[in-house]
Every structure is written in structure tokens, then in C-alpha cells.
Amino acid sequence: MRALALVALTGCTQLFGLSDPGRRDAAASDASDGATLDMAQDATGDAPGPQACGNTDPALIGCFDFEDSVENVSPYILSVVASNYTFGTGRLGKAVHMDATTSFVIADNASLDQASVTVEMWIYVEALPATGARMGLWDTDGQYGVFLRDTGAFYCSNLAGVASADGVITINTWLHVGCTSDTTAVTQYANGIVTGTGAGGVLATAPATGSAIGGNAPSGDRFVGYIDSLRVYNYARSAAQICASAGC
């Protein structure tokens, strides 16, 4: 009698740039769906990966999937006023497309005034800022934000701010960016990998000018490109959770 040995091989492909917003790699199409990542557990019992919009997690303040809608779908009601935007094929499903004329404003809301916070999203940059200028991805005025620089760097703004190295941002390529901040540290991630750290601290109280997606609050610094799967949490997510959101 011969014994038969069956060996199962499993692999994991880290999902980095897709050069065309209108295509998704076939291998990534199913494996990167939010439903799959939502069910993943890390060794500590945390649930890494993007959480589905519409869930009841009280830590998920902002949840924007941009599936033909710009509304926030989370346990919190945020007043959103947006204009001059379209939808296209995103990194996961659809994404919102913005340009220099787009305005995306969220009215001031106490739920966004947090001592600790995480902002993460997929971005597809079609143009970098002009020399000496910047573009906003998310900004809660006077409190915390995520911005692009003309050098191809991005930075997490808070009491001090942390910037990545120049050239991290590549034109016409999907990139997952994340910023976490609490009293201990500020950490930024690109495609799930730490690209900068700094000293933490209690975030300032935001003025009554609200927040902006794809720009600076209250106005200006418009982003040009696509944003997908934007999440805002009221705590600093772990490295494993950010990595899972990025598909690594």
C-alpha cells in the first residue's frame, strides 16, 4: 500500500500599485474584498482589515465606500455637502473622483473631535501639487489631517506632524495611506508599511469649521484623483489592522 501525502500550499500576495483605475488584478479581486478581511483575526483577537460600512462599531466614526454615494455610512450621522465629483472604478468596488473644482465638506460634529484617531484610505493620484503647494486627502481643521506634498511625500498633520520620504506617492498608481495618532505616538503607513513616526499628544479641539475630504478645511488645497474606502476611527489602530486594510 502506498501512502499519499497531500500538501496544501497557501500564498499571500501583497497588493501594491495598480496602474489603471479601471482594472483590478484577477488574483486580488476576491482576496481583497472587505468581507474577507472583516472576518480575519490577528493573534491579539483584534479584527484587522476594513470594516464594512453600516456596521454598529462605535469606534468607526467615518465610513465612506463611495459606491455611487458620498454619504457616511457608520453609526454616526455626519452632514455631508459635496459638489463637482464623479464615480469610477476604484481599488475595491467604486471610488469617488475629484478635481480642482470638487468640494466635499463635512459639517462640524463633536464625534470627530477625538484625542486619538486613525484615518486610512486608498488613493489614486493623477497629479501632484504645484511646486510649494499641497493637496488635502482629509482635514479636520485645526486637529488632524492627511496631505500630499509636491515632492511626492504625504504627511499626517496633528500637533506636530509626520512626513514620509519624498517619492512615496506615485502618479496613476493605487496606494493605501494611513495615519494613527494618540498620546503615545503618531504613525504613518504606506501600503501597510510604516513610513514615519513621531511623538504623540492630545489633539487640539477643532474649531467650528468642520472637515474636508480631498481638500483642506475649510477650503482649498484640492486633490486630483480617486479616493476609495475612507475610514476614520476614534482610536489608533494597530499595525496589523492597518496592514490588513492595505492587503499585505
C-alpha positions in Angstrom: 0.0 0.0 0.0 1.3 3.4 -0.9 0.7 6.4 1.3 -0.4 9.5 -0.4 0.7 12.8 1.0 -1.3 15.9 0.1 0.4 19.2 0.7 -1.6 22.3 0.6 0.3 25.4 -0.4 -1.1 28.8 0.5 0.3 32.1 -0.6 -0.2 35.7 0.1 0.4 38.4 -2.5 0.9 41.9 -1.2 -1.3 44.3 -3.2 0.7 47.3 -4.4 0.2 49.7 -7.3 -2.4 49.0 -9.9 -1.5 51.4 -12.7 -5.1 51.8 -14.1 -8.1 52.7 -12.0 -10.3 50.8 -14.5 -8.7 47.4 -13.8 -8.2 45.1 -10.8 -5.9 42.1 -10.8 -7.9 38.9 -11.0 -6.0 37.4 -8.1 -6.7 40.4 -5.9 -10.3 40.8 -6.9 -11.8 38.3 -4.5 -9.0 38.2 -1.9 -9.1 41.9 -1.2 -12.9 42.2 -0.7 -13.8 43.9 2.6 -16.0 40.9 3.6 -13.0 38.6 3.6 -10.8 41.0 5.6 -13.6 41.8 8.1 -13.5 38.1 9.3 -9.7 38.0 9.7 -8.4 37.9 13.3 -4.9 38.7 14.4 -3.1 37.0 17.3 -4.4 39.5 19.8 -8.0 38.9 18.9 -8.4 42.3 17.1 -10.3 42.3 13.8 -7.8 43.8 11.2 -8.9 45.0 7.9 -11.5 47.4 6.7 -14.8 47.2 8.4 -17.9 47.2 6.3 -19.8 50.5 6.2 -23.1 50.3 8.0 -21.8 48.2 10.9 -22.5 49.1 14.5 -18.9 49.5 15.7 -19.0 52.7 17.8 -15.3 53.3 17.1 -16.0 53.7 13.3 -16.8 57.4 13.0 -16.5 57.9 9.3 -17.1 55.2 6.7 -17.1 56.1 3.0 -17.1 53.3 0.4 -18.2 55.7 -2.4 -20.4 53.1 -4.0 -22.4 55.6 -6.0 -22.8 57.6 -2.8 -20.8 60.2 -0.9 -22.8 59.7 2.4 -21.1 58.5 5.5 -22.5 55.0 6.5 -21.5 54.4 10.1 -23.2 54.6 13.5 -22.6 58.4 13.4 -24.7 60.9 11.4 -22.4 63.3 9.6 -23.8 66.1 7.4 -22.0 65.9 4.0 -22.3 68.5 1.3 -20.4 67.7 -1.9 -20.3 69.0 -5.5 -18.5 68.5 -8.8 -17.5 64.9 -8.3 -18.0 61.7 -10.2 -17.6 57.9 -9.6 -15.3 55.5 -11.3 -13.8 52.0 -10.8 -12.0 52.0 -7.5 -9.5 49.9 -5.7 -12.4 48.0 -4.0 -15.6 48.4 -6.0 -16.1 52.1 -6.9 -14.3 55.2 -5.9 -15.1 59.0 -5.9 -13.2 61.1 -8.5 -12.2 64.6 -7.5 -10.5 67.5 -9.3 -9.6 71.2 -8.6 -13.4 72.1 -8.7 -14.6 69.5 -6.3 -15.9 70.5 -2.8 -16.5 67.9 -0.2 -17.3 69.3 3.2 -18.5 67.7 6.5 -20.2 70.0 8.9 -18.6 70.3 12.4 -19.5 67.4 14.5 -18.4 66.5 18.1 -17.9 62.9 17.1 -14.9 64.0 15.0 -13.2 65.8 18.0 -11.1 62.9 19.3 -8.0 62.6 21.5 -6.9 59.5 19.4 -7.7 58.9 15.8 -7.0 56.8 12.7 -7.5 58.0 9.1 -6.9 55.5 6.3 -7.9 55.2 2.6 -6.9 54.1 -0.8 -5.8 56.9 -3.2 -5.0 57.1 -6.9 -3.1 60.4 -7.5 -3.5 61.8 -11.0 -1.4 64.9 -10.4 0.9 66.1 -7.6 0.5 69.6 -6.1 2.2 72.5 -7.8 5.7 73.5 -6.5 5.4 74.7 -2.9 1.7 73.7 -2.7 -0.1 70.8 -1.1 -3.3 68.7 -1.6 -5.6 67.5 1.2 -6.9 64.0 1.5 -8.6 64.5 4.8 -8.6 67.5 7.1 -10.4 68.1 10.4 -9.5 71.8 10.7 -7.0 72.6 13.4 -7.0 69.0 14.7 -5.7 66.3 12.3 -5.4 65.6 8.6 -3.6 63.8 5.7 -1.9 65.9 3.0 0.2 65.4 -0.2 3.3 67.4 -0.9 4.7 68.4 -4.3 7.7 66.2 -3.7 5.7 63.0 -3.7 5.6 62.8 0.0 2.5 62.6 2.2 2.2 63.7 5.8 -0.1 63.2 8.8 -0.8 66.5 10.4 -1.6 66.9 14.1 0.1 68.8 16.9 3.5 68.4 15.2 3.1 66.2 12.1 5.0 63.3 10.4 6.1 63.2 6.8 7.1 60.3 4.6 10.2 60.4 2.4 9.8 62.1 -0.9 8.7 60.0 -3.8 6.4 57.6 -1.8 3.4 58.9 -3.9 3.5 57.5 -7.5 1.2 59.1 -10.2 -1.5 56.8 -11.6 -1.0 54.1 -9.0 -3.2 52.9 -6.2 -1.7 53.4 -2.7 -3.1 52.8 0.7 -2.3 55.5 3.2 -2.9 55.5 6.9 -2.3 57.9 9.9 -2.7 57.0 13.5 -2.3 59.3 16.5 -2.7 59.0 20.2 -1.0 60.3 23.4 1.9 57.9 22.7 2.9 58.3 19.1 1.9 59.4 15.6 2.5 56.7 13.0 2.0 56.8 9.2 1.7 53.9 6.8 2.0 53.4 3.0 0.7 50.1 1.7 0.7 48.9 5.3 4.3 49.6 5.9 5.4 52.3 8.5 6.9 55.3 6.7 7.2 57.7 9.6 6.7 58.1 13.4 6.7 61.0 15.8 5.8 62.0 19.3 2.1 61.7 20.3 0.0 64.1 22.3 -3.6 65.0 22.9 -5.1 66.5 19.8 -6.3 70.1 19.8 -10.0 70.9 20.0 -11.2 71.6 16.4 -12.7 74.9 15.5 -16.3 75.0 14.2 -15.3 74.8 10.6 -15.8 71.0 10.1 -13.8 68.6 8.0 -13.0 68.1 4.3 -12.3 65.1 2.0 -10.0 65.7 -0.9 -9.1 69.2 0.3 -8.3 71.5 3.2 -10.9 72.5 5.8 -12.5 75.0 5.4 -11.4 75.3 1.7 -8.6 75.0 -0.9 -5.8 72.5 -1.5 -7.9 70.4 -3.8 -6.9 66.8 -4.5 -6.9 65.5 -8.1 -7.6 61.7 -8.4 -9.6 58.9 -6.8 -10.3 58.2 -3.2 -11.7 54.8 -2.0 -12.6 53.1 1.2 -12.1 56.0 3.5 -12.3 55.2 7.2 -12.0 57.4 10.4 -11.7 55.7 13.8 -11.7 57.1 17.3 -8.6 55.2 18.3 -5.1 54.5 17.0 -5.4 51.2 15.0 -2.7 48.6 15.4 0.0 47.9 12.7 -1.7 44.6 12.0 -5.0 46.3 11.4 -3.5 48.9 9.0 -1.6 46.2 7.2 -4.7 44.1 6.7 -6.6 47.1 5.3 -3.8 47.5 2.8 -4.0 43.9 1.8 -0.5 42.9 3.0 
